[in-house]
Amino acid sequence: MKKRGLQLNEMEVGHLLDLMDIYLSEWKHRDEMLWKQVFKYFYATLVVLFLPNIASFLGINLPEFPAVLFPLAALVLSLVFLYISIGYSKRLEASGNTYQKLINLLPEELRRVSVSDPNIKFGRFFLSG
C-alpha cells in the first residue's frame, strides 16, 4: 500500500521556506498577544491593588469596604492572570519548537548560527534553559 502525503526528503527548500514563513507569522502573532495580555493583566492588578489609595486623587467615591478586600482581590487576579499568561507562553513555546524543527530540516549552510557556536565570542554564557 502506498503512503499518502509529503515525505520530508521530497520537500524542496523553497517550500520549506514558505512553510517557515507561515509558522514565523504565527509565532509573531502569539508573541504580540502574550505581551499585550501580560501588560493588560499587570496594570489591571495594579489598579485594583492601589485603588483605595488613589481613589480620592482620581475623584472616585468608593463605598466602605474592608481594607483587606482590595489586596485579596489583587492576589486572586494575579493568580488567574498567571495561569492565563502561562497558557499563552506555552502556546508560544510550541510554535517556536515547531519553527525550530523546520530550521533543522534546512541544509546546514542555511541554518541559523547557535549562540553556543564557538565563533560567537562569550556566547556560551547566554544559553537559555
Secondary structure, DSSP 8 states (H G I E B T S, - for coil): ----S--GGG--HHHHHHHHHHHHHHHHHHHHHHHHHHHHHHHHHHHHHHHHHHHHHHT-------TTHHHHHHHHHHHHHHHHHHHHHHHHHHHHHHHHHHHHHS-GGGS---TTSTTSTTGGGG---
